[in-house]
Amino acid sequence: MVEMRKTREGFGRALVELGEENPDIVVLVGDLSGSTMVNFFEEAFPERFFNVGIAEQNMMNIAAGLAAKDKIPFLATYGAFASCRAADQIRVTVCYSDLNVNIGGAHGGISVGKDGATHQAMEEISIMRSMPNMRLIVPCDFWETKKATKAIAAIPHPCYIRFGRENVPVITDEDTLFEFGKGYILREGGDLSIFACGVMVYEALEAADELSNENIDARVINLHTIKPIDREIIVKAASETGAVVTAEEHQIYGGFGSAIAEVIVQEQPVPMEFVAVQDRFGVSGNPEQLMERFGLKSRNIVEKAKTVLKRK
């Protein structure tokens, strides 16, 4: 059986460790302490914890003020609220001043399930990566989220970390190598390359197993950092395999696949296919059923892999 854990727990546990290591770490939340699991930090360091209520725009400005006074703020809310409702404050107050504000975008993608379209954030990658000075990371599991959270604390610039709600497969461990800004090959292969982030990394590995049964050798790359993107690993994979598929739990426009395509078209043009949400809003439902409905499962990656190989 595959171990299952919540990525948001990795975020919450990392904040406690950071708080123990550095008294300048502070945490803000938009009335979602339990949902975002920053309640762990609240219990450990109540004097450094601020619940600003359902006021995400104000929360961004407060965090910016704390950063301007040499604190290292982490804030948490649903990704839909952080990236859309507070976009102006992130752009003008946080990014324009290049402040060390770390934004936890919880319940990203369709993992929020029954809460429906208003809470299902499927645009944050495209919004956040377009902001000058912003760094963006989408970890794949509990351990990677924990490591990513600790890593961005040391980056003196705005950072956005996207994580989900549900239990997801644990595919790394406490000792797995992690470096912000670097992609990792999880499975070698020479016929095509599958790039994935977040929950889609597990689906990509499953797809590679399915493809191997048909004698198709797929390379799987976990590209957790989307900005700055690891151009070297993208170019090398495109050059060596000659075909690329990308997989993301996000809108097809302007997201993870688009970021990789920008590198491909500039440096190593090869056929590409994209697994993503096809320009539509979410709906209420069971998260696993929604993954099927939106075409975000391993079988969809397999289909795109066969399509791209015909164009190779």
N, C-alpha and C positions, 0 to 999 in steps of 0.2 A: 504493500500500500504506500502511496505517495503521501508524505507528511503535508498537512495543510495548516497555514498560519496567515494571519492578516498582515498586510503591509503596513497598515496604520499603527499596528502594535509596534513594529520596528521603529517607526517615527517616534512614538511616545516613549519607548524604552531608551532610545538614543538621547532624547532631551534630558532625561534624568542623569545619564552618565555625563553629558556635557555640563549640566548644572553642577555636578560634583567636582568637575575639573576646573571650571571657570566661573567665578562669581559675577562676571559681566553678562552671562547668558540670562535673558529674560524671555518670558513666553506670554503671548496674547492670544485670546480666542474670542470668536464671535458667537458666544452662547452655545458652544458645541463641544464642551470639554470631554464628555464621555465618548461621543461619536468620533472625535479625532484622536482620542486617547492621550490628550495632553493632561488629563486628570492625574496621571502618574507624576508629572512635574508639579502640578498644583499641590498634591499631597506632600511632596518632598520639600518644596520651596515656595510656600504660600506668599512670602513677602516679595517674590520676584514673578508673580503670576497675576495677570490682569484679564478679567473677563469684561469686555467692553460691550457685551450684548449684541443684538442684531444690528450692527452698525459697522459694516465691513469697510466702508469708505473712511470713517473716522479711525478705525483700527490701523489702516495703512498709514495714515498721517501720524498717529501716535507712535507707531513703530519707527517711522522715519525720524521723528524727533529724538527717540531713544538712541537710534543709530548715530545721529549727529552729535550726541553726547557720549560717544564711545561705548555704548552698550551693544550687545549682539542680540538683537531681537529675532525670535521665531514667532510666527503667527500662524494660526490654523483656522480654516473654515472650509466649507465645501468648495471644490474647484470652480463650480459654476458661479459662485458668488465672488470668489477672489478674482477670477480672470475677466469676468464680464461686468459685474456691478461696481467693482473697484478699479476698473481698468484705467480711468483717468488719473486716479491718485497714484497708481503704480507707475504710470508713464511720467507724470509731471513731478511728483514729490519724491518718489523712490529712485526711478531710473535716471531722470534728468540730473539728479544730484549724485548719482552713482553711490548710493548708500548701502551699507551692509545690512539689508533686510532680507530675511529668509522666509519665504512664503510656502506654507504647507497646503497644497491643494488636495483636500481629501475627497473621497468618493468620486474619483475621476472616472470618466467613461460612463458605461451603462451599469456599473456595479451597484449603484444606489437602487436599482431595480424598481420596486413598486412606487417609489416617490415620483417617478415619471420624468417627462421631458424637461420640466423647469429645473430639476435638480441634477440631471444627467449632463455632466460637462464633457462635451465632445469637441470643443473648440480651443481648449487652453493652450495646446502646443502651438497652434498657428498664431494665437494672440501673443503669447509670451515670447516666442522666439523672434517676433518682429520688433520687440522693444530693445532699443540700444542699451547696452550695458548689462542686460539680463542674462543670467545663466539658467539652463533648464535641464532637469534630469528626471527620468521616468524609470525607476528601479523595478525589478521583476519579481521580487519576493521579500519575505520578512528580513532576511539577513542583508540583502542588498539595500533595502530601504534604511535599515539601521546604519549601515556603513555610509551611505550617501548623505544621510542627515548629519552625521558627525563630520563628514568631509566638507560640506558647504559652510559649516561654522568657521572654517579657516580661510574662506574665500572672501576678501573684503569688497564684495560687489553684491548687487541684488541677485538672489537665487530663487528659483521656483522648483519645488519638488512635488511631483504628482504621484498620488497613491490611491488605492481603492478601498472599498468597504468590506468585501467578502473574503473569506478564507481562500487562499490561492496556493497552488503547489509550491513547495520549497525545493528549488533546484540548485541553490548554492548552499554553502555552509559557513560557519564562523571563520574558517581559515581560507575560504576562496579569495583569490587575489581581486582587489578592487582599487581602481584609480579613477578619480573624476576626470572626464574628458577622453577616456580610452574605451574602445570597444574590445570585446573578447570573443574569440572563436570557441564555441561550446561543442561543436562537432565539425570535423574536417570533411571536405567533399570537393569534387572537381567539376561536377556537371553544372551546378548553379549555386548562387549564394542567396540565403534567406536572412534578411536583416529584420530584427524584431526588437520591441521594447515593451516593458510592463508585462501584463498578463499574457501577451502574445508570444513571449519567449517560450513558454511551455508549449503552446500550440505549435510553434515552429519546430520544436524538437519532436513532437508527436508526428508532425507532417513529414519530417525527415525519415522517421522510422517507417512510415507508410510508403514513402517513395523508394526506400531501400528494398522493399519487397518487390518492386518493379524494376530493380537494377538501376535506379536513378540515385546518384550520389550527391546529396545536398549538403553544402556547408551552412552551418547555423551560427549567426553572429548576434550576440547580445550587445546592442548599441544603446546603453542606458543614458549616456549623456548626449543630448540632442543639440545643445549649444553650450560651449563650442563643440562642434562635431569632429569626430576622428576621421579626417579626410584620408589619412594614410591607409587605414584598414579598409575603407570603402574602395579606394582606387586599386588596392592590391587584390581584393576579392573580385572586383569586376574584371580586372586584367587576367586573373588566373582561371576564372570559371566562365566568363563570357556571357552571363545572364544573371539578373537580379530580381528577387521578389521581396517586397517590404510588407510588414504586417504590423498594424497598430489598432488600438481600440479608440479611434478618433475619426473625425471627418477626413475625407480623402483630400480636401483642398487645404493646402498650406501647412500640412502637418509633418509627421515623421517621414513619410514616403517622399514628400516634396523636398524636404531637407536633403535626403540622400540623392534624389534626382538632380538637384542643383550641382552637387559634386560630380556625379556621373557625367552629366552633359558637358561639363567644363573640362574634365580631365580624362575620362575613359568611357566614351559612349558605348553602351551595350543595351540590348533589349531589356525592358523592365515591365513588371506587373505589380499591381498594388492591391493589398487586402486591407480594406478600411470601410468605414461607414459611408454609404453612398449618398451624400448630400441630403440628409433627412434628419428630422428630429427624432428623439427617442420616444418610447412608449412605456407604460407601466407594465411590470411583469417580473417573473422570476429571472434573476441575472443569467443563469445558465441557458434558459430558453431564449433570452434576448440575444445572447451570443450567437445562437443558432439563427435566429430571425434576421440578424444584421450581417450574417455571413462572416463571422469572425472565429470560425473553428478550424481545426487542422485540415479538415477535408477541403475547405475553401482555399487554403494555402496550397494544398496538393493540386487542385484544379488550376490555380494560377501558375504553379511551377510547370505543369505540362504545357500550358499555353505559351509561356515564355520560351520553353525549349524548342517549340516549333518555329519560333522566330530567330533562334540563335544562328 
